């Protein structure tokens, strides 16, 4: 069952990337990210308040946010800093690169998570799962090579470096999520880390962006900004729920989540008119085959 939730999270994550790309087009990055944290916090704040003030309403449901102590909040604050670091790098990179380039680079996260999961959690893959992971790695590598046809120098482009940093910090976040889900309810982590991110991002806006706002790219409102928060919150909720299963494997969940590149690829072609789609489409078929083997490996 946890694999189904992983695939659902991947689909939602794909739409999140699409709306993020649309919102960042010719727009200031930091205010968009701040509003993302604001709207995400507003989505979960009612659950926090209801759980505190009227515990009988949500008690016993998957939406309950139990009251926890400082030791737990400290762990969640660490999660907030890790995720926000990944987002800052990722948002800047996505603004300046095609969506069909960003997706494949982000898709290298499962390789890093796989190594980390084997070292930290002792996870082991069966034959079908190994086939799925290897096919996924090959397909993402091929997609990255296809992107070179667009004239982007991977060695000297700082936005490529930003996306790579986003992938690394995202992999660290994935491993940390598995650690947290072993001891904490999913809603506690997701609700509070969004709130903490709002305060962190608010400080960044006041100190770094607001004083220099007139000398940088101006901010413009886009309704897609709200959809970023909606789809991200839904994707993360399903993702945390998948990890809460005792038999879930972060290496597999992370790989499946990166199949969101399929959704972003389709919209990159239709909405943003990106190039070299024929060769990339062949590579995406390998992604689908790899995901099928991952499914077989968990039956």
C-alpha positions in Angstrom: 0.0 0.0 0.0 2.9 2.4 0.8 4.0 2.1 -2.9 0.6 3.3 -4.1 1.0 6.4 -1.9 4.5 6.9 -3.3 3.2 7.0 -6.9 0.4 9.3 -5.9 2.9 11.6 -4.3 5.0 11.5 -7.5 2.0 12.7 -9.6 1.2 15.5 -7.2 4.9 16.5 -7.1 5.0 16.7 -10.9 2.2 19.3 -10.9 4.0 21.1 -8.1 7.0 21.5 -10.3 4.9 22.7 -13.2 3.2 25.5 -11.2 6.6 26.4 -9.6 8.1 26.9 -13.0 5.2 29.0 -14.1 5.3 31.2 -11.0 9.1 31.8 -11.3 9.0 32.9 -14.9 10.3 36.5 -15.0 9.6 36.8 -11.2 11.5 37.3 -8.0 12.5 34.0 -6.5 12.5 34.7 -2.7 9.0 36.3 -2.5 7.6 33.3 -4.4 9.2 30.9 -2.0 8.1 33.0 1.0 4.5 32.9 -0.2 4.8 29.1 -0.7 5.7 28.7 2.9 3.0 31.1 4.0 0.2 29.3 2.1 1.5 25.9 3.2 1.5 27.0 6.8 -2.1 28.3 6.4 -3.2 24.9 5.1 -1.9 23.1 8.2 -2.4 25.8 10.9 -6.1 24.8 11.4 -5.1 21.2 12.1 -2.6 22.4 14.7 -5.1 24.7 16.4 -7.9 22.1 16.3 -5.7 19.5 17.8 -4.7 21.8 20.6 -8.0 23.5 21.4 -10.5 20.8 20.5 -8.6 17.5 20.5 -11.8 15.4 20.4 -12.4 16.6 16.8 -9.3 15.2 15.1 -8.2 12.7 17.8 -7.6 9.2 16.4 -7.6 10.5 12.7 -4.7 10.8 10.3 -5.1 14.6 10.6 -4.5 14.8 14.3 -1.4 16.8 15.4 -0.4 15.6 18.8 1.2 18.0 21.3 5.0 17.3 21.5 7.9 18.7 23.5 10.9 20.7 22.7 13.0 17.6 21.9 10.7 16.8 19.0 10.4 20.4 17.8 14.1 20.7 17.7 14.3 17.7 15.3 11.6 19.3 13.1 13.4 22.7 13.0 16.5 20.8 11.6 14.2 19.4 9.0 12.9 22.9 8.1 16.5 24.2 7.5 17.4 21.2 5.4 14.3 21.5 3.2 14.5 25.2 2.9 18.1 25.0 1.8 17.1 22.5 -1.0 14.2 24.8 -2.0 16.3 27.9 -2.3 18.8 26.2 -4.5 16.1 24.5 -6.5 13.9 27.6 -7.1 16.8 29.7 -8.4 17.9 26.9 -10.6 14.5 26.2 -12.0 13.9 29.8 -12.8 16.9 29.9 -15.2 16.8 26.4 -16.6 14.3 24.4 -18.8 11.9 22.1 -16.8 13.1 19.2 -18.9 16.6 19.8 -17.7 15.8 20.4 -14.0 13.7 17.2 -13.7 16.4 14.7 -14.7 19.0 16.4 -12.5 16.6 16.3 -9.5 16.0 12.6 -10.4 19.5 11.8 -9.3 18.3 12.1 -5.7 17.3 8.4 -5.5 20.9 7.3 -6.2 22.1 9.3 -3.2 19.2 8.2 -1.1 19.8 4.6 -2.1 23.4 4.7 -0.9 22.4 6.5 2.3 19.5 4.1 3.0 21.8 1.0 2.6 24.4 2.5 4.9 22.1 4.1 7.6 19.0 1.9 7.6 20.3 -1.4 6.3 17.8 -1.5 3.5 18.4 -4.3 0.9 16.8 -4.5 -2.5 15.5 -7.7 -4.3 16.2 -8.5 -7.9 13.2 -6.7 -9.3 13.9 -3.6 -7.3 17.6 -3.6 -8.4 16.4 -3.8 -12.0 14.0 -0.9 -11.5 16.6 1.2 -9.8 19.3 0.5 -12.5 16.8 1.3 -15.3 15.9 4.5 -13.5 19.5 5.6 -13.1 20.2 4.8 -16.8 17.1 6.7 -18.0 17.9 9.8 -15.9 21.5 9.8 -17.1 20.2 9.6 -20.7 17.8 12.5 -20.1 20.6 14.6 -18.7 22.7 13.9 -21.8 19.8 14.8 -24.0 19.7 18.2 -22.3 23.2 19.0 -23.5 21.8 19.4 -27.0 20.2 22.7 -25.7 23.6 24.3 -25.4 23.7 24.3 -21.6 27.3 23.8 -20.3 26.9 21.6 -17.3 30.4 22.3 -16.1 30.3 26.1 -16.1 26.7 26.9 -15.5 26.0 28.1 -11.9 22.3 27.2 -12.2 23.2 23.6 -12.9 25.3 23.7 -9.8 22.4 25.1 -7.8 20.1 22.2 -9.0 22.8 19.7 -8.0 23.0 21.3 -4.6 19.2 21.1 -4.4 19.4 17.4 -5.2 22.0 16.7 -2.6 20.2 18.5 0.2 16.9 16.9 -1.0 18.5 13.5 -0.6 19.6 14.4 2.9 16.1 15.4 3.7 14.7 12.1 2.4 17.0 10.1 4.7 16.1 12.4 7.6 12.4 11.9 6.9 12.8 8.1 7.3 14.5 8.7 10.6 11.7 11.0 11.7 8.9 8.7 10.5 10.2 5.9 12.7 9.3 7.9 15.8 6.9 10.7 14.9 3.3 11.0 13.5 3.5 12.3 9.9 1.2 15.3 10.7 3.4 16.5 13.5 6.4 16.7 11.2 4.6 18.2 8.1 2.5 20.7 10.1 5.3 22.2 12.2 8.1 22.2 9.6 5.9 24.3 7.4 5.3 26.8 10.2 9.0 26.9 11.1 9.9 27.4 7.4 7.6 30.4 7.3 9.5 32.1 10.1 12.9 31.3 8.6 11.8 32.5 5.2 10.3 35.6 6.6 13.6 36.5 8.2 15.4 35.9 4.8 12.9 38.2 3.0 13.3 41.0 5.5 17.1 40.8 5.7 18.1 39.9 2.1 15.3 40.7 -0.4 13.3 43.6 0.9 16.2 46.1 1.2 17.3 45.3 -2.4 13.9 44.7 -4.0 14.2 47.7 -6.3 17.5 46.7 -7.8 16.6 43.0 -8.5 13.9 41.3 -10.5 10.5 42.7 -9.4 7.9 40.5 -7.8 4.6 40.0 -9.6 1.6 38.1 -8.3 0.6 34.8 -10.0 -2.3 32.6 -9.0 -0.1 29.6 -9.7 1.8 30.5 -6.5 -1.2 29.2 -4.4 -1.2 26.0 -6.5 2.4 25.4 -5.6 1.5 25.2 -1.9 -1.6 23.1 -2.5 0.1 20.4 -4.6 3.2 20.4 -2.5 1.2 20.0 0.7 -0.8 17.2 -0.8 2.3 15.5 -2.2 4.2 15.7 1.1 1.2 14.5 3.1 0.9 11.3 1.0 4.7 10.9 1.1 5.0 11.1 4.9 2.0 8.7 5.1 3.8 6.2 2.9 7.0 6.4 5.1 4.9 5.8 8.2 4.4 2.2 7.1 6.8 -0.1 9.0 7.8 -2.0 5.8 8.3 1.1 3.6 11.7 1.6 2.0 13.0 5.2 1.6 15.2 4.1 -1.3 12.1 2.9 -3.3 9.8 5.7 -2.2 12.5 8.3 -3.2 12.9 6.6 -6.6 9.2 6.5 -7.3 8.8 10.2 -6.2 11.3 11.2 -8.9 9.0 9.7 -11.5 7.3 13.1 -11.2 9.6 14.0 -14.0 7.1 12.4 -16.4 4.4 14.9 -15.4 6.8 17.8 -15.6 8.1 16.6 -19.0 4.6 16.5 -20.5 3.8 20.0 -19.3 7.3 21.2 -20.3 6.4 20.2 -23.8 2.8 21.5 -23.8 3.0 24.6 -21.7 6.6 25.8 -22.0 7.3 24.6 -25.5 10.7 23.1 -24.6 13.1 21.5 -27.1 14.6 18.1 -28.0 11.5 16.3 -26.9 11.8 13.2 -29.2 15.0 11.9 -27.7 13.8 12.7 -24.1 10.6 10.8 -24.7 12.5 7.6 -25.4 14.4 8.1 -22.1 11.1 8.5 -20.3 9.9 5.1 -21.5 12.8 3.7 -19.5 11.5 5.5 -16.4 8.1 3.9 -16.8 9.7 0.4 -17.2 11.8 1.0 -14.1 8.8 2.0 -12.1 7.0 -1.2 -13.2 9.9 -3.3 -11.9 9.8 -1.4 -8.6 6.2 -2.3 -8.3 6.9 -6.0 -9.0 9.6 -6.0 -6.4 7.2 -5.0 -3.6 4.4 -7.5 -4.4 
